[in-house]
Amino acid sequence: MSLSGKHLFGSIEETRVTFVEKGISENRRDFLKKLLEHNGFEVLTAEDKIKIEGDPQLYTVAVTDMVFNPTIWVFQRKLKTFDGHKVTQDYWNQQAEDTPPQYWNNGENRS
């Protein structure tokens, strides 16, 4: 579940939450939890039910802020990285660690 624009909400245990991502790995869960807590959100995580024995454990990450929408916060550049830069879509998706000020690529190779 990447940035989709949909505002998904529900509950984890007895707490109403906005879902950030569902069905993600432990590594992704840890990254999102640290990033969102760094930006002042209360983060809740839950283990997803394993459908078939032997499948890897997947997780759900959510925040208690009911108006939080990850897509809006990323594209409006409201989230900050750990070193103070603005979070880009590639940074959010863990595809790049650099955070250039523009979203577009003018044919330059960003290796």
Chimera marker file (.cmm) of the C-alpha trace (Angstrom):
<marker_set name="trace">
<marker id="1" x="0.000" y="0.000" z="0.000" r="1" g="1" b="0" radius="0.5"/>
<marker id="2" x="1.870" y="3.050" z="-1.165" r="1" g="1" b="0" radius="0.5"/>
<marker id="3" x="0.648" y="6.616" z="-1.486" r="1" g="1" b="0" radius="0.5"/>
<marker id="4" x="-2.835" y="6.294" z="-2.942" r="1" g="1" b="0" radius="0.5"/>
<marker id="5" x="-4.668" y="9.444" z="-1.925" r="1" g="1" b="0" radius="0.5"/>
<marker id="6" x="-7.386" y="7.528" z="-0.093" r="1" g="1" b="0" radius="0.5"/>
<marker id="7" x="-8.018" y="8.353" z="3.544" r="1" g="1" b="0" radius="0.5"/>
<marker id="8" x="-8.319" y="4.957" z="5.218" r="1" g="1" b="0" radius="0.5"/>
<marker id="9" x="-9.391" y="4.824" z="8.833" r="1" g="1" b="0" radius="0.5"/>
<marker id="10" x="-10.599" y="2.288" z="11.336" r="1" g="1" b="0" radius="0.5"/>
<marker id="11" x="-9.352" y="1.068" z="14.679" r="1" g="1" b="0" radius="0.5"/>
<marker id="12" x="-6.500" y="-0.835" z="16.242" r="1" g="1" b="0" radius="0.5"/>
<marker id="13" x="-7.746" y="-2.485" z="19.408" r="1" g="1" b="0" radius="0.5"/>
<marker id="14" x="-10.003" y="0.211" z="20.910" r="1" g="1" b="0" radius="0.5"/>
<marker id="15" x="-8.283" y="3.257" z="19.377" r="1" g="1" b="0" radius="0.5"/>
<marker id="16" x="-9.604" y="5.040" z="16.273" r="1" g="1" b="0" radius="0.5"/>
<marker id="17" x="-6.787" y="5.513" z="13.770" r="1" g="1" b="0" radius="0.5"/>
<marker id="18" x="-5.885" y="6.603" z="10.272" r="1" g="1" b="0" radius="0.5"/>
<marker id="19" x="-4.132" y="3.739" z="8.499" r="1" g="1" b="0" radius="0.5"/>
<marker id="20" x="-0.818" y="4.682" z="6.951" r="1" g="1" b="0" radius="0.5"/>
<marker id="21" x="0.082" y="1.337" z="5.367" r="1" g="1" b="0" radius="0.5"/>
<marker id="22" x="-1.121" y="-2.243" z="5.705" r="1" g="1" b="0" radius="0.5"/>
<marker id="23" x="0.518" y="-5.546" z="4.845" r="1" g="1" b="0" radius="0.5"/>
<marker id="24" x="4.097" y="-4.313" z="5.167" r="1" g="1" b="0" radius="0.5"/>
<marker id="25" x="7.354" y="-5.897" z="6.298" r="1" g="1" b="0" radius="0.5"/>
<marker id="26" x="8.961" y="-5.402" z="9.690" r="1" g="1" b="0" radius="0.5"/>
<marker id="27" x="11.663" y="-3.201" z="8.142" r="1" g="1" b="0" radius="0.5"/>
<marker id="28" x="9.063" y="-0.939" z="6.497" r="1" g="1" b="0" radius="0.5"/>
<marker id="29" x="7.040" y="-0.822" z="9.731" r="1" g="1" b="0" radius="0.5"/>
<marker id="30" x="10.096" y="0.299" z="11.697" r="1" g="1" b="0" radius="0.5"/>
<marker id="31" x="10.993" y="2.972" z="9.112" r="1" g="1" b="0" radius="0.5"/>
<marker id="32" x="7.483" y="4.464" z="9.045" r="1" g="1" b="0" radius="0.5"/>
<marker id="33" x="7.108" y="4.327" z="12.827" r="1" g="1" b="0" radius="0.5"/>
<marker id="34" x="10.381" y="6.196" z="13.400" r="1" g="1" b="0" radius="0.5"/>
<marker id="35" x="9.659" y="8.745" z="10.657" r="1" g="1" b="0" radius="0.5"/>
<marker id="36" x="6.129" y="9.502" z="11.837" r="1" g="1" b="0" radius="0.5"/>
<marker id="37" x="7.123" y="9.698" z="15.513" r="1" g="1" b="0" radius="0.5"/>
<marker id="38" x="9.941" y="12.057" z="14.506" r="1" g="1" b="0" radius="0.5"/>
<marker id="39" x="7.231" y="14.262" z="12.955" r="1" g="1" b="0" radius="0.5"/>
<marker id="40" x="5.168" y="14.290" z="16.153" r="1" g="1" b="0" radius="0.5"/>
<marker id="41" x="2.559" y="11.613" z="15.454" r="1" g="1" b="0" radius="0.5"/>
<marker id="42" x="1.417" y="8.961" z="17.892" r="1" g="1" b="0" radius="0.5"/>
<marker id="43" x="1.943" y="5.729" z="15.970" r="1" g="1" b="0" radius="0.5"/>
<marker id="44" x="0.234" y="2.394" z="16.562" r="1" g="1" b="0" radius="0.5"/>
<marker id="45" x="1.263" y="-0.853" z="14.901" r="1" g="1" b="0" radius="0.5"/>
<marker id="46" x="-0.428" y="-4.225" z="14.704" r="1" g="1" b="0" radius="0.5"/>
<marker id="47" x="0.502" y="-7.649" z="13.428" r="1" g="1" b="0" radius="0.5"/>
<marker id="48" x="-1.659" y="-8.750" z="10.503" r="1" g="1" b="0" radius="0.5"/>
<marker id="49" x="-3.213" y="-12.206" z="10.659" r="1" g="1" b="0" radius="0.5"/>
<marker id="50" x="-1.194" y="-14.845" z="8.845" r="1" g="1" b="0" radius="0.5"/>
<marker id="51" x="-3.468" y="-16.357" z="6.196" r="1" g="1" b="0" radius="0.5"/>
<marker id="52" x="-1.381" y="-19.406" z="5.287" r="1" g="1" b="0" radius="0.5"/>
<marker id="53" x="1.039" y="-21.101" z="7.632" r="1" g="1" b="0" radius="0.5"/>
<marker id="54" x="4.591" y="-20.304" z="6.593" r="1" g="1" b="0" radius="0.5"/>
<marker id="55" x="3.781" y="-16.855" z="5.178" r="1" g="1" b="0" radius="0.5"/>
<marker id="56" x="5.912" y="-14.004" z="6.565" r="1" g="1" b="0" radius="0.5"/>
<marker id="57" x="4.500" y="-11.840" z="9.332" r="1" g="1" b="0" radius="0.5"/>
<marker id="58" x="3.118" y="-8.560" z="7.952" r="1" g="1" b="0" radius="0.5"/>
<marker id="59" x="2.170" y="-5.414" z="9.839" r="1" g="1" b="0" radius="0.5"/>
<marker id="60" x="-0.173" y="-2.437" z="9.822" r="1" g="1" b="0" radius="0.5"/>
<marker id="61" x="0.980" y="1.077" z="10.720" r="1" g="1" b="0" radius="0.5"/>
<marker id="62" x="-1.489" y="3.760" z="11.784" r="1" g="1" b="0" radius="0.5"/>
<marker id="63" x="-1.569" y="7.135" z="13.522" r="1" g="1" b="0" radius="0.5"/>
<marker id="64" x="-4.083" y="8.459" z="16.035" r="1" g="1" b="0" radius="0.5"/>
<marker id="65" x="-4.493" y="11.735" z="14.087" r="1" g="1" b="0" radius="0.5"/>
<marker id="66" x="-7.778" y="11.157" z="12.264" r="1" g="1" b="0" radius="0.5"/>
<marker id="67" x="-7.173" y="13.867" z="9.639" r="1" g="1" b="0" radius="0.5"/>
<marker id="68" x="-3.684" y="12.671" z="8.656" r="1" g="1" b="0" radius="0.5"/>
<marker id="69" x="-3.435" y="11.603" z="5.014" r="1" g="1" b="0" radius="0.5"/>
<marker id="70" x="0.058" y="10.383" z="4.040" r="1" g="1" b="0" radius="0.5"/>
<marker id="71" x="-0.336" y="11.397" z="0.393" r="1" g="1" b="0" radius="0.5"/>
<marker id="72" x="-1.225" y="14.977" z="1.259" r="1" g="1" b="0" radius="0.5"/>
<marker id="73" x="1.528" y="15.281" z="3.850" r="1" g="1" b="0" radius="0.5"/>
<marker id="74" x="4.195" y="13.937" z="1.488" r="1" g="1" b="0" radius="0.5"/>
<marker id="75" x="3.193" y="15.981" z="-1.568" r="1" g="1" b="0" radius="0.5"/>
<marker id="76" x="2.678" y="19.162" z="0.450" r="1" g="1" b="0" radius="0.5"/>
<marker id="77" x="6.157" y="18.544" z="1.884" r="1" g="1" b="0" radius="0.5"/>
<marker id="78" x="4.961" y="18.708" z="5.505" r="1" g="1" b="0" radius="0.5"/>
<marker id="79" x="7.041" y="15.778" z="6.787" r="1" g="1" b="0" radius="0.5"/>
<marker id="80" x="10.693" y="16.165" z="7.744" r="1" g="1" b="0" radius="0.5"/>
<marker id="81" x="13.477" y="13.609" z="7.437" r="1" g="1" b="0" radius="0.5"/>
<marker id="82" x="15.720" y="12.835" z="10.403" r="1" g="1" b="0" radius="0.5"/>
<marker id="83" x="18.264" y="15.388" z="9.181" r="1" g="1" b="0" radius="0.5"/>
<marker id="84" x="15.672" y="18.148" z="8.679" r="1" g="1" b="0" radius="0.5"/>
<marker id="85" x="15.010" y="17.915" z="4.941" r="1" g="1" b="0" radius="0.5"/>
<marker id="86" x="11.530" y="17.566" z="3.481" r="1" g="1" b="0" radius="0.5"/>
<marker id="87" x="10.269" y="14.058" z="2.765" r="1" g="1" b="0" radius="0.5"/>
<marker id="88" x="9.784" y="13.294" z="-0.928" r="1" g="1" b="0" radius="0.5"/>
<marker id="89" x="7.812" y="10.464" z="-2.482" r="1" g="1" b="0" radius="0.5"/>
<marker id="90" x="11.006" y="8.497" z="-3.188" r="1" g="1" b="0" radius="0.5"/>
<marker id="91" x="12.170" y="8.963" z="0.403" r="1" g="1" b="0" radius="0.5"/>
<marker id="92" x="8.746" y="7.858" z="1.719" r="1" g="1" b="0" radius="0.5"/>
<marker id="93" x="8.860" y="4.758" z="-0.489" r="1" g="1" b="0" radius="0.5"/>
<marker id="94" x="12.451" y="4.072" z="0.628" r="1" g="1" b="0" radius="0.5"/>
<marker id="95" x="13.679" y="4.300" z="-2.970" r="1" g="1" b="0" radius="0.5"/>
<marker id="96" x="16.141" y="7.133" z="-2.318" r="1" g="1" b="0" radius="0.5"/>
<marker id="97" x="17.761" y="8.802" z="0.640" r="1" g="1" b="0" radius="0.5"/>
<marker id="98" x="18.370" y="12.144" z="-1.066" r="1" g="1" b="0" radius="0.5"/>
<marker id="99" x="15.596" y="14.718" z="-0.972" r="1" g="1" b="0" radius="0.5"/>
<marker id="100" x="15.939" y="17.124" z="-3.900" r="1" g="1" b="0" radius="0.5"/>
<marker id="101" x="13.565" y="20.093" z="-3.838" r="1" g="1" b="0" radius="0.5"/>
<marker id="102" x="11.670" y="19.025" z="-6.967" r="1" g="1" b="0" radius="0.5"/>
<marker id="103" x="9.629" y="15.903" z="-7.718" r="1" g="1" b="0" radius="0.5"/>
<marker id="104" x="10.471" y="15.679" z="-11.383" r="1" g="1" b="0" radius="0.5"/>
<marker id="105" x="13.546" y="14.263" z="-13.029" r="1" g="1" b="0" radius="0.5"/>
<marker id="106" x="14.767" y="16.212" z="-16.072" r="1" g="1" b="0" radius="0.5"/>
<marker id="107" x="16.433" y="13.163" z="-17.562" r="1" g="1" b="0" radius="0.5"/>
<marker id="108" x="19.320" y="13.383" z="-15.129" r="1" g="1" b="0" radius="0.5"/>
<marker id="109" x="20.543" y="10.121" z="-13.717" r="1" g="1" b="0" radius="0.5"/>
<marker id="110" x="20.325" y="10.252" z="-9.923" r="1" g="1" b="0" radius="0.5"/>
<marker id="111" x="22.464" y="7.221" z="-9.149" r="1" g="1" b="0" radius="0.5"/>
<link id1="1" id2="2" r="1" g="1" b="0" radius="0.2"/>
<link id1="2" id2="3" r="1" g="1" b="0" radius="0.2"/>
<link id1="3" id2="4" r="1" g="1" b="0" radius="0.2"/>
<link id1="4" id2="5" r="1" g="1" b="0" radius="0.2"/>
<link id1="5" id2="6" r="1" g="1" b="0" radius="0.2"/>
<link id1="6" id2="7" r="1" g="1" b="0" radius="0.2"/>
<link id1="7" id2="8" r="1" g="1" b="0" radius="0.2"/>
<link id1="8" id2="9" r="1" g="1" b="0" radius="0.2"/>
<link id1="9" id2="10" r="1" g="1" b="0" radius="0.2"/>
<link id1="10" id2="11" r="1" g="1" b="0" radius="0.2"/>
<link id1="11" id2="12" r="1" g="1" b="0" radius="0.2"/>
<link id1="12" id2="13" r="1" g="1" b="0" radius="0.2"/>
<link id1="13" id2="14" r="1" g="1" b="0" radius="0.2"/>
<link id1="14" id2="15" r="1" g="1" b="0" radius="0.2"/>
<link id1="15" id2="16" r="1" g="1" b="0" radius="0.2"/>
<link id1="16" id2="17" r="1" g="1" b="0" radius="0.2"/>
<link id1="17" id2="18" r="1" g="1" b="0" radius="0.2"/>
<link id1="18" id2="19" r="1" g="1" b="0" radius="0.2"/>
<link id1="19" id2="20" r="1" g="1" b="0" radius="0.2"/>
<link id1="20" id2="21" r="1" g="1" b="0" radius="0.2"/>
<link id1="21" id2="22" r="1" g="1" b="0" radius="0.2"/>
<link id1="22" id2="23" r="1" g="1" b="0" radius="0.2"/>
<link id1="23" id2="24" r="1" g="1" b="0" radius="0.2"/>
<link id1="24" id2="25" r="1" g="1" b="0" radius="0.2"/>
<link id1="25" id2="26" r="1" g="1" b="0" radius="0.2"/>
<link id1="26" id2="27" r="1" g="1" b="0" radius="0.2"/>
<link id1="27" id2="28" r="1" g="1" b="0" radius="0.2"/>
<link id1="28" id2="29" r="1" g="1" b="0" radius="0.2"/>
<link id1="29" id2="30" r="1" g="1" b="0" radius="0.2"/>
<link id1="30" id2="31" r="1" g="1" b="0" radius="0.2"/>
<link id1="31" id2="32" r="1" g="1" b="0" radius="0.2"/>
<link id1="32" id2="33" r="1" g="1" b="0" radius="0.2"/>
<link id1="33" id2="34" r="1" g="1" b="0" radius="0.2"/>
<link id1="34" id2="35" r="1" g="1" b="0" radius="0.2"/>
<link id1="35" id2="36" r="1" g="1" b="0" radius="0.2"/>
<link id1="36" id2="37" r="1" g="1" b="0" radius="0.2"/>
<link id1="37" id2="38" r="1" g="1" b="0" radius="0.2"/>
<link id1="38" id2="39" r="1" g="1" b="0" radius="0.2"/>
<link id1="39" id2="40" r="1" g="1" b="0" radius="0.2"/>
<link id1="40" id2="41" r="1" g="1" b="0" radius="0.2"/>
<link id1="41" id2="42" r="1" g="1" b="0" radius="0.2"/>
<link id1="42" id2="43" r="1" g="1" b="0" radius="0.2"/>
<link id1="43" id2="44" r="1" g="1" b="0" radius="0.2"/>
<link id1="44" id2="45" r="1" g="1" b="0" radius="0.2"/>
<link id1="45" id2="46" r="1" g="1" b="0" radius="0.2"/>
<link id1="46" id2="47" r="1" g="1" b="0" radius="0.2"/>
<link id1="47" id2="48" r="1" g="1" b="0" radius="0.2"/>
<link id1="48" id2="49" r="1" g="1" b="0" radius="0.2"/>
<link id1="49" id2="50" r="1" g="1" b="0" radius="0.2"/>
<link id1="50" id2="51" r="1" g="1" b="0" radius="0.2"/>
<link id1="51" id2="52" r="1" g="1" b="0" radius="0.2"/>
<link id1="52" id2="53" r="1" g="1" b="0" radius="0.2"/>
<link id1="53" id2="54" r="1" g="1" b="0" radius="0.2"/>
<link id1="54" id2="55" r="1" g="1" b="0" radius="0.2"/>
<link id1="55" id2="56" r="1" g="1" b="0" radius="0.2"/>
<link id1="56" id2="57" r="1" g="1" b="0" radius="0.2"/>
<link id1="57" id2="58" r="1" g="1" b="0" radius="0.2"/>
<link id1="58" id2="59" r="1" g="1" b="0" radius="0.2"/>
<link id1="59" id2="60" r="1" g="1" b="0" radius="0.2"/>
<link id1="60" id2="61" r="1" g="1" b="0" radius="0.2"/>
<link id1="61" id2="62" r="1" g="1" b="0" radius="0.2"/>
<link id1="62" id2="63" r="1" g="1" b="0" radius="0.2"/>
<link id1="63" id2="64" r="1" g="1" b="0" radius="0.2"/>
<link id1="64" id2="65" r="1" g="1" b="0" radius="0.2"/>
<link id1="65" id2="66" r="1" g="1" b="0" radius="0.2"/>
<link id1="66" id2="67" r="1" g="1" b="0" radius="0.2"/>
<link id1="67" id2="68" r="1" g="1" b="0" radius="0.2"/>
<link id1="68" id2="69" r="1" g="1" b="0" radius="0.2"/>
<link id1="69" id2="70" r="1" g="1" b="0" radius="0.2"/>
<link id1="70" id2="71" r="1" g="1" b="0" radius="0.2"/>
<link id1="71" id2="72" r="1" g="1" b="0" radius="0.2"/>
<link id1="72" id2="73" r="1" g="1" b="0" radius="0.2"/>
<link id1="73" id2="74" r="1" g="1" b="0" radius="0.2"/>
<link id1="74" id2="75" r="1" g="1" b="0" radius="0.2"/>
<link id1="75" id2="76" r="1" g="1" b="0" radius="0.2"/>
<link id1="76" id2="77" r="1" g="1" b="0" radius="0.2"/>
<link id1="77" id2="78" r="1" g="1" b="0" radius="0.2"/>
<link id1="78" id2="79" r="1" g="1" b="0" radius="0.2"/>
<link id1="79" id2="80" r="1" g="1" b="0" radius="0.2"/>
<link id1="80" id2="81" r="1" g="1" b="0" radius="0.2"/>
<link id1="81" id2="82" r="1" g="1" b="0" radius="0.2"/>
<link id1="82" id2="83" r="1" g="1" b="0" radius="0.2"/>
<link id1="83" id2="84" r="1" g="1" b="0" radius="0.2"/>
<link id1="84" id2="85" r="1" g="1" b="0" radius="0.2"/>
<link id1="85" id2="86" r="1" g="1" b="0" radius="0.2"/>
<link id1="86" id2="87" r="1" g="1" b="0" radius="0.2"/>
<link id1="87" id2="88" r="1" g="1" b="0" radius="0.2"/>
<link id1="88" id2="89" r="1" g="1" b="0" radius="0.2"/>
<link id1="89" id2="90" r="1" g="1" b="0" radius="0.2"/>
<link id1="90" id2="91" r="1" g="1" b="0" radius="0.2"/>
<link id1="91" id2="92" r="1" g="1" b="0" radius="0.2"/>
<link id1="92" id2="93" r="1" g="1" b="0" radius="0.2"/>
<link id1="93" id2="94" r="1" g="1" b="0" radius="0.2"/>
<link id1="94" id2="95" r="1" g="1" b="0" radius="0.2"/>
<link id1="95" id2="96" r="1" g="1" b="0" radius="0.2"/>
<link id1="96" id2="97" r="1" g="1" b="0" radius="0.2"/>
<link id1="97" id2="98" r="1" g="1" b="0" radius="0.2"/>
<link id1="98" id2="99" r="1" g="1" b="0" radius="0.2"/>
<link id1="99" id2="100" r="1" g="1" b="0" radius="0.2"/>
<link id1="100" id2="101" r="1" g="1" b="0" radius="0.2"/>
<link id1="101" id2="102" r="1" g="1" b="0" radius="0.2"/>
<link id1="102" id2="103" r="1" g="1" b="0" radius="0.2"/>
<link id1="103" id2="104" r="1" g="1" b="0" radius="0.2"/>
<link id1="104" id2="105" r="1" g="1" b="0" radius="0.2"/>
<link id1="105" id2="106" r="1" g="1" b="0" radius="0.2"/>
<link id1="106" id2="107" r="1" g="1" b="0" radius="0.2"/>
<link id1="107" id2="108" r="1" g="1" b="0" radius="0.2"/>
<link id1="108" id2="109" r="1" g="1" b="0" radius="0.2"/>
<link id1="109" id2="110" r="1" g="1" b="0" radius="0.2"/>
<link id1="110" id2="111" r="1" g="1" b="0" radius="0.2"/>
</marker_set>
